[in-house]
Amino acid sequence: MLYAVMAQDAPGTLDKRLAVRPDHLARLQALQDAGRLKLAGPFPAIDSVDPGPAGFSGSLIVAEFASLDDARAWADADPYRAAGVYASVEVKPFRQVFPA
């Protein structure tokens, strides 16, 4: 089943985000390599593809996991979480309708 991981960044954590980004991306690449990643990316803090020093307000990941518990465990082990980038993380079951 698909699950949406919705995370909100803590204020002032852009430097931490950039420092651990390679580790965060490696985990996403592993999901993609396994054919389980549907989409992933950050929410720019301003209306810009490259928000510069304004940074990001959080992230969205939609991926396939065996269960909600597995999705939560994966999200809890994210390097952004360990580094204090994420102030909160919510994981919900997701049903993709489009694109079909």
C-alpha positions, 0 to 999 in steps of 0.5 A, spaced: 500 500 500 502 507 498 503 511 504 504 519 505 509 522 509 508 529 510 513 532 515 514 540 517 521 543 518 523 546 525 524 553 524 531 555 522 534 548 520 536 550 513 543 549 515 542 542 518 537 540 512 543 541 507 548 538 511 544 531 512 541 531 505 546 526 502 544 521 507 536 523 506 537 522 498 540 516 499 534 513 503 530 515 497 534 513 492 534 506 495 526 506 495 526 508 488 531 503 486 526 498 489 520 501 485 517 503 491 517 511 491 512 514 487 514 521 489 518 525 493 520 533 494 521 539 499 516 544 500 519 551 498 518 556 504 516 561 498 513 561 491 520 559 488 523 553 485 529 555 488 528 559 495 535 560 497 536 562 504 528 562 505 529 554 505 523 549 506 517 548 510 517 541 510 517 535 505 512 530 502 514 523 500 509 518 497 512 510 497 509 503 498 510 500 504 508 493 507 504 496 513 503 503 516 507 501 522 513 500 517 512 506 513 512 510 520 518 506 522 521 508 515 519 515 517 522 515 524 529 513 521 530 519 516 536 523 517 532 529 517 528 527 523 535 525 527 538 531 525 532 535 528 530 538 521 523 535 522 519 538 527 513 533 526 512 528 521 505 525 519 504 518 516 497 516 512 495 511 508 494 514 501 490 511 495 493 514 488 487 515 483 491 520 478 495 519 474 492 512 473 
